[in-house]
């Protein structure tokens, strides 16, 4: 599939090939916008080409931002606007079960510790099997996969903010920098060290 903007469903293996500047916008699948996008964009296939006038206008705005070297805050604001303009992106779908959100919040607060489904389920007073099915149904991801995603997000924040790769790994529950690097490359197709390029 080719095009200036392509959307990929959560937890789908894919390969990206591009030329020149590129940007990746990640929408949490458990958010209202993520659930709405999944329902609208990926009803028939895990990939969707976006070519509506609002999407192309968002692409032009993003290109202008990249060309002008704007701040991270401006890029985040643009990202939110892009999501809102996508089909279903305003988040009309129902929000996930509060227990799923509580499991996510608990996991986010314990990333430097051992985060397990059993402990998260206990936190929201559910059996492990019930928590497993509830979490997957509302987030679109297995709990273990989602926790890995949370760890990667936090590690990216630490590393891009100036800490060493080893420190970022230890702060977010990875065994070492090699473990973080392997996971980052497997997830994003890029070496974690590439993050430094945007902050030099």
C-alpha positions in Angstrom: 0.0 0.0 0.0 1.4 3.4 -1.0 0.4 6.9 -0.2 1.4 10.0 1.9 -0.6 8.7 4.9 -1.2 5.1 5.8 -2.8 3.9 9.0 -1.9 0.6 10.6 -4.1 -1.2 13.2 -2.6 -1.9 16.6 -0.5 -5.1 17.1 -0.1 -5.7 13.4 3.2 -6.7 11.9 4.2 -4.3 9.1 7.2 -3.0 7.2 7.6 0.7 6.3 9.6 2.0 3.4 9.9 5.7 2.9 12.0 8.5 1.4 12.8 11.8 3.0 11.2 13.1 6.1 8.7 10.8 7.8 6.6 11.0 11.0 4.8 8.3 13.0 1.7 9.1 15.0 0.8 6.5 17.6 -2.8 6.5 19.0 -3.3 4.5 22.2 -5.8 1.8 21.3 -7.6 2.0 24.7 -8.3 5.7 24.2 -11.7 6.9 22.9 -10.1 8.1 19.7 -8.2 4.8 19.3 -11.3 2.7 19.7 -13.2 4.9 17.3 -10.4 4.7 14.7 -10.2 1.0 15.0 -13.9 0.7 14.4 -14.0 3.1 11.5 -10.7 2.6 9.7 -9.9 -1.1 10.3 -13.3 -2.7 10.0 -12.2 -4.6 6.8 -8.4 -4.7 6.8 -5.5 -3.8 9.2 -4.2 -1.2 6.8 -5.9 2.0 5.5 -4.8 4.6 3.0 -5.9 8.1 4.1 -6.5 10.5 1.2 -9.5 12.6 2.3 -9.1 16.4 2.1 -8.7 16.8 5.9 -6.0 14.0 5.9 -4.1 15.6 3.0 -4.3 19.0 4.7 -2.9 17.5 7.9 -0.1 16.0 5.8 0.8 19.4 4.4 0.7 21.0 7.9 3.0 18.2 9.2 5.4 18.7 6.3 5.5 22.4 7.1 6.2 21.7 10.7 9.1 19.3 9.9 10.6 21.8 7.4 10.5 24.7 10.0 11.9 22.7 12.9 9.1 23.4 15.3 9.1 22.3 19.0 7.9 19.0 20.3 4.9 20.7 21.9 3.8 22.1 18.5 4.2 18.6 16.9 2.1 17.0 19.7 -0.6 19.6 19.2 -0.6 19.0 15.5 -0.8 15.2 16.2 -3.9 15.7 18.3 -5.5 17.8 15.5 -4.7 15.2 12.9 -6.3 12.4 15.0 -9.4 14.6 15.5 -9.7 15.0 11.7 -9.4 11.3 10.9 -12.5 9.2 10.3 -13.8 8.4 13.8 -10.9 10.3 15.4 -13.1 12.5 17.5 -13.5 9.5 19.7 -17.2 8.7 19.4 -16.7 5.1 20.5 -17.4 4.2 24.1 -14.5 4.5 26.5 -13.0 1.3 27.8 -14.1 -0.3 31.0 -12.9 1.7 34.1 -11.2 -1.5 35.4 -9.1 -1.6 32.2 -8.1 2.0 32.6 -7.2 1.3 36.3 -5.0 -1.6 35.2 -3.2 0.7 32.8 -2.8 3.4 35.4 -1.4 0.8 37.9 1.0 -0.6 35.3 2.2 2.9 34.4 3.1 3.6 38.0 5.0 0.3 38.5 7.1 0.1 35.3 10.3 0.0 37.3 9.1 -3.1 39.1 7.7 -6.5 38.1 4.4 -5.8 36.3 2.3 -8.9 35.9 -1.3 -9.6 34.8 -1.9 -11.4 38.1 -0.9 -8.3 40.1 -2.9 -5.9 37.8 -6.0 -8.2 38.1 -5.7 -8.2 41.9 -5.5 -4.4 41.8 -8.9 -4.2 40.2 -10.4 -7.2 42.1 -10.8 -9.5 39.0 -9.7 -13.1 38.4 -6.7 -13.3 36.1 -8.7 -15.0 33.3 -11.4 -12.3 33.5 -8.9 -9.5 33.5 -7.0 -11.0 30.5 -10.2 -11.2 28.4 -11.5 -7.8 29.5 -8.2 -6.0 28.8 -7.8 -7.5 25.3 -11.4 -6.7 24.4 -11.1 -3.1 25.4 -7.5 -2.3 24.4 -7.1 -4.5 21.4 -3.8 -5.8 22.9 -2.8 -8.5 25.3 -1.8 -7.1 28.7 1.8 -8.2 28.4 2.1 -6.5 25.0 0.5 -3.3 26.3 2.9 -3.2 29.2 5.9 -3.6 26.8 4.4 -0.6 24.9 4.2 1.4 28.1 7.8 0.6 28.9 9.0 1.6 25.4 7.1 4.9 25.7 8.7 5.7 29.0 12.1 4.6 27.9 11.8 6.9 24.8 10.9 9.8 27.0 14.0 9.2 29.2 16.4 8.6 26.4 15.2 11.5 24.2 15.3 13.7 27.3 19.1 13.1 27.7 19.6 10.1 29.9 21.8 7.3 28.6 20.3 4.2 27.0 21.4 2.1 30.0 19.7 4.5 32.4 16.5 4.6 30.3 16.5 0.8 30.3 16.8 0.4 34.0 14.3 3.2 34.8 11.6 1.3 32.8 12.2 -2.3 33.7 14.3 -3.6 30.8 17.1 -5.9 31.7 19.8 -3.7 30.1 20.4 -1.4 27.2 20.7 -4.3 24.7 17.3 -5.6 25.7 15.8 -2.1 25.2 17.6 -1.7 21.9 16.4 -5.1 20.6 12.8 -4.4 21.6 12.9 -0.9 20.1 14.2 -2.1 16.8 11.6 -4.9 16.7 8.8 -2.5 17.4 9.8 0.5 15.3 12.3 -0.9 12.8 14.9 1.7 13.9 17.8 1.7 16.3 17.0 3.4 19.6 20.0 5.6 19.1 18.2 7.3 16.1 16.1 9.2 18.7 19.2 11.3 19.5 19.2 12.7 16.0 16.1 14.7 16.6 17.5 16.4 19.7 21.1 17.3 18.6 
